[in-house]
Amino acid sequence: SCSITTGMNNESDLTNYISAFPNPNNGHFNFSVNFSEHKDVTFSVYNTIGQNISTRMFKGLMNNLVEFNLSEYGSGVYFIHASTPDHKTAVFKVVVQ
């Protein structure tokens, strides 16, 4: 696995608050979201050639499980960009088997 760390206390990094599991998966997986206050989060899914195949926006997430199903797109690697209106971001690499 490859990751770029810019410091574990970087407040702009959503990986401190959001995690994906199970990973790898069969296309069905969840994001666990844990914020101290309600935040809107946009998840944009990209395939390995950079095509945006899905974008979903959730309002008022705080302590939630967000379900995703990418099984219709087939096996492979997907990059899911999470972002909030206050410019916090993260990219998650999800492997669908």
Salt bridges, closest charged atoms under 4 A:
GLU37 OE2 - LYS39 NZ 3.40
ASP40 OD2 - LYS59 NZ 3.78
ASP86 OD2 - LYS39 NZ 3.00
ASP86 OD2 - LYS88 NZ 3.88
